[in-house]
Amino acid sequence: MLAVEGVQTYYGDSHVLEGVDLEVYEGEVVALMGRNGVGKTTTLRSVLQLTPPREGSVRLRGEELVGMDTHEVAERGVGWIPEERRMFAQLTVEENVRVAVPDPDDAAAALDLAFETFPDLRERRDAKAGDLSGGQQQMLAIARGLVGDNDLLLVDEPSEGLAPLVVEAVAEALAETATDTTMLLVEQNLPLALDLADRFYVLDHRTVVDEGETSEVDADAERLRRYLSA
């Protein structure tokens, strides 16, 4: 579904990605792992064309995305759950979910899905998103990704800063989503990433340094820990 080849991405003069290669096949979850600052989020931004690569190729089902506007990438079925959550703070929970649904006729079903997945949001449906707790905001961010009818979902650090019970709810929602949505997941919580993903890539020194099947490793594997420890 997704092929990233030789991607070179910069922020100004800063060279952030140096020849990143990865593939995501339809129906699988792929984890992208590595220390802070190695380019994981930039990889997602490069796919979305928020930070377009200066060199390399990003193809979705064989179609080149480099050179498109971000809204054109989204129209092709690529969704994004950003690390920063990016709520419409002055809109209610319900309104935030509604604006994520391309067809207004699907809004009722989308709300049912969001509230079934995260019952806490049902109780706060009329609250402004800016008044939610951090965990509730993350639930809302994921709910918006779930209802967007995406073929490929890019998920950036979904468990960061959350209490264990909230992490459990988020993990269950992502696992359910993965049954019918292809996913590229950035996640620092190694046990969670390995549990959700079918395959993994490790970034270090601005490029991919390891990859494999998650069934081949565990959270204590030195193969991964040497790239993930501070």
C-alpha contacts under 8 A as a table, 3 or more apart, distances in Angstrom:
res1	aa1	res2	aa2	distance
1	M	23	E	7.68
1	M	24	V	5.86
1	M	25	Y	5.03
1	M	26	E	5.22
1	M	59	R	7.93
1	M	60	L	5.52
1	M	61	R	4.71
1	M	62	G	7.63
2	L	23	E	5.58
2	L	24	V	5.03
2	L	25	Y	6.67
2	L	58	V	7.28
2	L	59	R	5.71
2	L	60	L	4.72
2	L	61	R	6.28
2	L	62	G	7.87
3	A	21	D	7.66
3	A	22	L	6.12
3	A	23	E	4.62
3	A	24	V	6.64
3	A	57	S	7.74
3	A	58	V	5.78
3	A	59	R	5.15
3	A	60	L	6.63
3	A	62	G	7.88
4	V	7	V	6.69
4	V	20	V	6.97
4	V	21	D	5.12
4	V	22	L	5.15
4	V	23	E	6.20
4	V	47	V	7.87
4	V	56	G	7.70
4	V	57	S	5.84
4	V	58	V	4.60
4	V	59	R	6.55
5	E	19	G	7.13
5	E	20	V	6.24
5	E	21	D	4.47
5	E	22	L	6.71
5	E	56	G	5.69
5	E	57	S	5.16
5	E	58	V	6.51
6	G	18	E	7.46
6	G	19	G	3.96
6	G	20	V	5.16
6	G	21	D	5.61
6	G	55	E	7.07
6	G	56	G	4.56
6	G	57	S	6.57
7	V	17	L	6.67
7	V	18	E	6.56
7	V	19	G	4.68
7	V	20	V	4.95
7	V	21	D	6.88
7	V	53	P	6.03
7	V	54	R	7.63
7	V	55	E	5.66
7	V	56	G	4.17
7	V	57	S	6.21
7	V	58	V	7.68
8	Q	15	H	7.55
8	Q	16	V	7.50
8	Q	17	L	5.03
8	Q	18	E	4.89
8	Q	19	G	5.30
8	Q	20	V	7.02
8	Q	53	P	5.42
8	Q	54	R	5.75
8	Q	55	E	5.05
8	Q	56	G	6.21
9	T	15	H	6.30
9	T	16	V	5.69
9	T	17	L	4.95
9	T	18	E	7.04
9	T	42	T	7.76
9	T	46	S	7.21
9	T	51	T	7.27
9	T	52	P	6.83
9	T	53	P	4.41
9	T	54	R	5.72
9	T	55	E	7.22
10	Y	13	D	6.36
10	Y	14	S	5.37
10	Y	15	H	4.55
10	Y	16	V	5.27
10	Y	17	L	6.91
10	Y	51	T	7.86
10	Y	53	P	7.18
10	Y	54	R	7.29
11	Y	14	S	5.13
11	Y	15	H	6.69
11	Y	16	V	6.90
11	Y	51	T	7.86
15	H	18	E	7.04
16	V	38	V	7.48
16	V	39	G	6.05
16	V	42	T	7.49
16	V	206	R	5.85
17	L	20	V	6.31
17	L	39	G	6.23
17	L	42	T	7.60
17	L	43	T	7.54
17	L	206	R	4.68
17	L	207	T	6.11
18	E	206	R	5.41
18	E	207	T	5.50
19	G	56	G	7.43
19	G	206	R	7.97
19	G	207	T	6.11
20	V	206	R	7.60
20	V	207	T	5.07
20	V	208	V	5.91
21	D	207	T	7.88
21	D	208	V	6.81
22	L	201	Y	7.53
24	V	28	E	7.01
24	V	29	V	7.60
24	V	30	V	6.46
24	V	182	T	7.88
24	V	183	M	7.87
24	V	184	L	7.23
25	Y	28	E	5.92
25	Y	182	T	7.57
26	E	182	T	5.69
27	G	178	A	7.50
27	G	179	T	7.51
27	G	180	D	6.73
27	G	181	T	6.27
27	G	182	T	4.75
27	G	183	M	7.87
28	E	178	A	7.36
28	E	181	T	7.91
28	E	182	T	5.31
28	E	183	M	6.52
28	E	197	A	7.40
28	E	198	D	6.19
29	V	178	A	6.82
29	V	182	T	5.94
29	V	183	M	4.67
29	V	184	L	5.91
29	V	185	L	7.09
29	V	196	L	6.90
29	V	197	A	4.63
29	V	198	D	5.43
29	V	199	R	6.84
30	V	183	M	6.29
30	V	184	L	4.93
30	V	185	L	6.02
30	V	197	A	5.23
30	V	198	D	5.96
30	V	199	R	4.97
30	V	200	F	5.39
30	V	201	Y	7.57
31	A	184	L	5.99
31	A	185	L	4.69
31	A	186	V	5.84
31	A	187	E	7.05
31	A	193	A	6.13
31	A	194	L	7.55
31	A	197	A	5.70
31	A	198	D	7.84
31	A	199	R	6.36
31	A	200	F	4.58
31	A	201	Y	6.29
32	L	40	K	6.63
32	L	184	L	7.11
32	L	185	L	5.92
32	L	186	V	4.90
32	L	187	E	7.02
32	L	200	F	5.87
32	L	201	Y	5.00
32	L	202	V	5.96
32	L	203	L	7.28
33	M	40	K	7.06
33	M	186	V	6.12
33	M	187	E	6.37
33	M	188	Q	6.69
33	M	200	F	7.28
33	M	201	Y	6.18
33	M	202	V	4.79
33	M	203	L	6.18
33	M	228	L	7.59
34	G	38	V	6.52
34	G	40	K	7.26
34	G	188	Q	7.47
34	G	202	V	5.45
34	G	203	L	5.10
34	G	204	D	6.33
34	G	227	Y	6.07
34	G	228	L	5.21
35	R	38	V	6.02
35	R	188	Q	7.90
35	R	203	L	7.84
35	R	204	D	7.41
35	R	227	Y	6.69
35	R	228	L	4.98
35	R	229	S	6.93
35	R	230	A	6.92
36	N	39	G	7.88
37	G	40	K	7.50
38	V	203	L	6.24
38	V	204	D	5.63
38	V	205	H	6.28
38	V	206	R	5.47
39	G	42	T	4.96
39	G	43	T	6.08
39	G	203	L	7.17
39	G	206	R	6.01
40	K	43	T	5.18
40	K	44	L	6.77
40	K	186	V	6.63
40	K	203	L	7.09
41	T	44	L	5.18
41	T	45	R	6.23
41	T	156	D	6.78
41	T	186	V	7.41
42	T	45	R	4.84
42	T	46	S	5.94
42	T	51	T	7.19
43	T	46	S	5.01
43	T	47	V	6.40
44	L	47	V	5.15
44	L	48	L	6.33
44	L	154	L	6.69
44	L	156	D	7.98
45	R	48	L	5.02
45	R	49	Q	5.93
45	R	50	L	5.04
45	R	51	T	5.38
45	R	52	P	7.51
46	S	49	Q	4.93
46	S	50	L	6.20
46	S	51	T	5.09
46	S	52	P	5.15
46	S	53	P	5.94
47	V	50	L	7.79
47	V	52	P	7.74
47	V	58	V	6.26
47	V	65	L	7.46
48	L	51	T	7.57
48	L	52	P	7.85
48	L	70	T	5.65
48	L	73	V	6.22
48	L	74	A	7.63
48	L	78	V	7.71
49	Q	52	P	4.50
49	Q	53	P	7.61
49	Q	65	L	7.51
49	Q	66	V	6.71
49	Q	67	G	7.57
49	Q	68	M	6.94
49	Q	69	D	6.51
49	Q	70	T	5.35
49	Q	73	V	7.62
50	L	70	T	6.16
52	P	66	V	6.66
52	P	67	G	7.42
53	P	56	G	6.63
53	P	66	V	7.17
57	S	64	E	6.85
57	S	65	L	7.66
57	S	66	V	6.47
58	V	64	E	5.82
58	V	65	L	5.53
58	V	66	V	6.00
59	R	62	G	5.17
59	R	63	E	4.99
59	R	64	E	4.39
59	R	65	L	5.62
59	R	66	V	7.87
60	L	63	E	5.14
60	L	64	E	6.57
60	L	65	L	6.90
65	L	68	M	5.53
65	L	73	V	6.74
68	M	72	E	6.15
68	M	73	V	6.78
69	D	72	E	5.30
69	D	73	V	6.67
70	T	73	V	5.07
70	T	74	A	6.30
71	H	74	A	4.96
71	H	75	E	6.12
72	E	75	E	5.01
72	E	76	R	6.54
73	V	76	R	5.28
73	V	77	G	7.12
73	V	78	V	6.17
74	A	77	G	5.40
74	A	78	V	4.74
74	A	79	G	6.13
75	E	78	V	7.13
77	G	149	D	7.31
77	G	150	N	4.64
77	G	151	D	5.01
77	G	152	L	6.24
78	V	150	N	5.64
78	V	151	D	6.18
78	V	152	L	4.86
78	V	153	L	5.83
78	V	154	L	7.39
79	G	145	G	6.33
79	G	148	G	7.09
79	G	150	N	5.55
79	G	151	D	7.72
79	G	152	L	6.20
79	G	153	L	4.65
79	G	154	L	6.02
80	W	145	G	6.49
80	W	153	L	5.75
80	W	154	L	4.72
80	W	155	V	5.98
80	W	156	D	7.91
81	I	85	R	6.91
81	I	141	A	6.21
81	I	142	I	6.17
81	I	144	R	7.96
81	I	145	G	5.92
81	I	153	L	7.52
81	I	154	L	6.19
81	I	155	V	4.80
81	I	156	D	6.07
81	I	158	P	7.82
82	P	85	R	5.34
82	P	86	R	7.13
82	P	141	A	7.80
82	P	155	V	6.42
82	P	156	D	5.21
82	P	157	E	7.70
83	E	155	V	7.81
83	E	156	D	4.95
83	E	157	E	5.49
83	E	158	P	6.66
85	R	137	Q	6.89
85	R	138	Q	6.25
85	R	141	A	5.48
86	R	141	A	7.53
87	M	96	N	7.29
87	M	129	A	6.37
87	M	130	G	7.26
87	M	137	Q	7.39
87	M	141	A	7.13
88	F	91	L	5.48
88	F	96	N	6.50
88	F	129	A	6.59
88	F	130	G	7.49
89	A	92	T	7.71
89	A	128	K	6.25
89	A	129	A	4.78
89	A	130	G	4.11
89	A	131	D	7.66
90	Q	128	K	5.62
90	Q	129	A	6.50
90	Q	130	G	6.36
91	L	95	E	5.77
91	L	96	N	6.21
91	L	128	K	5.32
91	L	129	A	6.13
92	T	95	E	5.06
92	T	96	N	6.17
92	T	125	R	6.53
92	T	126	D	5.30
92	T	127	A	5.10
92	T	128	K	4.04
92	T	129	A	5.48
93	V	96	N	5.17
93	V	97	V	6.44
93	V	121	L	7.06
93	V	124	R	6.80
93	V	125	R	4.80
93	V	126	D	6.08
93	V	127	A	6.05
93	V	128	K	6.11
93	V	129	A	5.52
93	V	140	L	7.18
94	E	97	V	5.23
94	E	98	R	6.22
94	E	111	L	7.19
94	E	125	R	5.13
94	E	126	D	6.51
95	E	98	R	4.99
95	E	99	V	6.26
96	N	99	V	5.52
96	N	100	A	6.81
96	N	129	A	7.68
96	N	140	L	7.89
96	N	144	R	7.35
97	V	100	A	5.40
97	V	101	V	7.05
97	V	110	A	7.47
97	V	111	L	6.72
97	V	114	A	7.72
97	V	140	L	7.58
97	V	143	A	7.13
97	V	144	R	5.39
97	V	147	V	7.59
98	R	101	V	5.50
98	R	104	P	7.48
98	R	107	A	5.71
98	R	110	A	7.59
98	R	111	L	7.40
99	V	102	P	7.53
100	A	144	R	5.64
100	A	145	G	7.57
100	A	147	V	6.82
100	A	148	G	5.64
101	V	104	P	6.48
101	V	106	D	6.88
101	V	107	A	6.20
101	V	110	A	7.23
101	V	147	V	6.29
101	V	148	G	5.31
101	V	149	D	7.75
102	P	106	D	7.96
102	P	148	G	6.88
103	D	106	D	5.54
103	D	107	A	7.14
104	P	107	A	5.20
105	D	108	A	7.31
106	D	109	A	5.57
106	D	110	A	6.17
107	A	110	A	4.95
107	A	111	L	6.13
108	A	111	L	5.19
108	A	112	D	6.31
109	A	112	D	5.06
109	A	113	L	6.26
110	A	113	L	5.09
110	A	114	A	6.18
110	A	147	V	5.36
111	L	114	A	5.03
111	L	115	F	6.04
112	D	115	F	5.29
112	D	116	E	5.89
113	L	116	E	5.13
113	L	117	T	6.05
113	L	147	V	7.31
114	A	117	T	5.24
114	A	118	F	6.09
114	A	121	L	7.69
114	A	143	A	5.21
114	A	144	R	7.69
114	A	146	L	7.55
114	A	147	V	7.20
115	F	118	F	5.00
115	F	119	P	5.06
115	F	120	D	7.51
115	F	121	L	5.87
115	F	122	R	5.07
116	E	119	P	5.74
117	T	143	A	7.71
117	T	173	A	6.33
118	F	121	L	5.67
118	F	122	R	7.28
118	F	139	M	6.73
118	F	143	A	7.81
118	F	169	A	7.58
119	P	122	R	5.19
119	P	123	E	6.83
120	D	123	E	5.38
120	D	124	R	6.61
120	D	136	Q	7.34
121	L	124	R	4.95
121	L	125	R	5.66
121	L	136	Q	7.05
121	L	139	M	7.67
121	L	140	L	7.25
122	R	125	R	5.03
124	R	127	A	5.18
127	A	131	D	6.86
127	A	132	L	7.50
128	K	131	D	5.46
128	K	132	L	7.10
129	A	132	L	5.44
129	A	137	Q	6.79
132	L	135	G	7.91
132	L	136	Q	5.70
132	L	137	Q	5.89
133	S	136	Q	5.14
133	S	137	Q	6.13
134	G	137	Q	5.08
134	G	138	Q	6.28
134	G	162	L	7.31
135	G	138	Q	5.12
135	G	139	M	6.28
135	G	162	L	5.77
135	G	163	A	7.41
135	G	166	V	6.31
136	Q	139	M	4.94
136	Q	140	L	6.19
137	Q	140	L	4.98
137	Q	141	A	6.14
138	Q	141	A	4.96
138	Q	142	I	6.21
138	Q	158	P	7.09
139	M	142	I	5.22
139	M	143	A	6.01
139	M	170	V	6.84
140	L	143	A	4.88
140	L	144	R	6.15
141	A	144	R	5.28
141	A	145	G	6.53
142	I	145	G	5.01
142	I	146	L	6.21
142	I	158	P	7.86
142	I	170	V	7.84
143	A	146	L	5.00
143	A	147	V	6.33
144	R	147	V	5.44
144	R	148	G	6.37
145	G	148	G	5.47
145	G	150	N	7.71
145	G	153	L	7.34
146	L	149	D	6.89
146	L	150	N	7.67
146	L	177	T	6.81
147	V	150	N	7.98
150	N	153	L	6.24
150	N	181	T	7.01
151	D	181	T	5.63
151	D	182	T	6.18
152	L	181	T	6.17
152	L	182	T	4.86
152	L	183	M	5.59
152	L	184	L	7.58
153	L	181	T	6.95
153	L	182	T	6.28
153	L	183	M	4.79
153	L	184	L	6.36
154	L	183	M	5.95
154	L	184	L	4.97
154	L	185	L	6.07
155	V	158	P	6.64
155	V	183	M	7.28
155	V	184	L	6.28
155	V	185	L	4.82
155	V	186	V	6.08
156	D	185	L	6.19
156	D	186	V	4.81
156	D	187	E	6.66
157	E	160	E	5.60
157	E	185	L	7.58
157	E	186	V	5.36
157	E	187	E	4.63
157	E	188	Q	6.68
158	P	170	V	7.35
158	P	186	V	7.95
158	P	187	E	6.85
159	S	162	L	5.68
159	S	167	V	5.53
159	S	170	V	7.16
159	S	187	E	7.34
159	S	189	N	7.26
160	E	188	Q	7.66
162	L	166	V	6.06
162	L	167	V	6.00
163	A	166	V	5.33
163	A	167	V	6.20
164	P	167	V	4.95
164	P	168	E	6.23
165	L	168	E	5.11
165	L	169	A	6.50
166	V	169	A	5.08
166	V	170	V	6.16
167	V	170	V	5.02
167	V	171	A	6.00
168	E	171	A	5.10
168	E	172	E	6.22
169	A	172	E	5.18
169	A	173	A	6.26
170	V	173	A	5.11
170	V	174	L	6.20
171	A	174	L	5.17
171	A	175	A	6.07
171	A	192	L	7.28
171	A	196	L	7.78
172	E	175	A	5.10
172	E	176	E	6.18
173	A	176	E	5.16
173	A	177	T	6.14
174	L	177	T	4.93
174	L	178	A	6.04
174	L	196	L	7.80
175	A	178	A	5.09
175	A	179	T	6.85
175	A	196	L	6.29
176	E	179	T	5.56
176	E	180	D	7.98
177	T	180	D	6.08
177	T	181	T	5.88
178	A	181	T	4.92
178	A	182	T	6.23
178	A	183	M	6.74
185	L	193	A	7.64
185	L	197	A	7.94
186	V	193	A	7.99
187	E	190	L	7.01
187	E	192	L	7.71
187	E	193	A	5.89
188	Q	193	A	7.49
189	N	192	L	5.42
189	N	193	A	6.15
190	L	193	A	5.05
190	L	194	L	6.07
190	L	219	A	5.90
191	P	194	L	5.23
191	P	195	D	6.02
191	P	218	D	7.56
191	P	219	A	5.50
192	L	195	D	5.09
192	L	196	L	6.22
193	A	196	L	5.34
193	A	197	A	5.89
194	L	197	A	5.38
194	L	198	D	7.63
194	L	200	F	7.99
194	L	214	T	5.69
194	L	218	D	7.20
194	L	219	A	7.43
195	D	214	T	7.95
197	A	200	F	7.02
197	A	214	T	6.62
198	D	213	E	6.10
198	D	214	T	5.62
198	D	215	S	7.50
199	R	211	E	7.41
199	R	212	G	5.64
199	R	213	E	4.32
199	R	214	T	5.07
200	F	211	E	5.39
200	F	212	G	5.58
200	F	213	E	6.31
200	F	214	T	6.30
201	Y	208	V	6.60
201	Y	209	V	7.67
201	Y	210	D	5.78
201	Y	211	E	4.28
201	Y	212	G	6.85
202	V	208	V	5.62
202	V	209	V	5.78
202	V	210	D	5.11
202	V	211	E	6.15
202	V	224	L	7.78
202	V	227	Y	7.51
203	L	206	R	6.37
203	L	207	T	5.34
203	L	208	V	4.48
203	L	209	V	5.81
203	L	210	D	7.39
204	D	207	T	5.64
204	D	208	V	6.34
204	D	209	V	6.16
204	D	227	Y	6.89
208	V	211	E	7.66
212	G	216	E	7.27
213	E	216	E	5.53
213	E	217	V	7.55
214	T	217	V	5.58
214	T	218	D	7.43
215	S	218	D	7.60
217	V	221	A	5.96
218	D	221	A	5.38
219	A	224	L	7.76
219	A	225	R	7.84
220	D	224	L	7.82
220	D	225	R	6.90
221	A	224	L	5.63
221	A	225	R	6.17
222	E	225	R	4.84
222	E	226	R	5.91
223	R	226	R	6.31
223	R	227	Y	7.69
224	L	227	Y	5.60
224	L	228	L	6.35
225	R	228	L	4.96
225	R	229	S	5.72
226	R	229	S	5.92
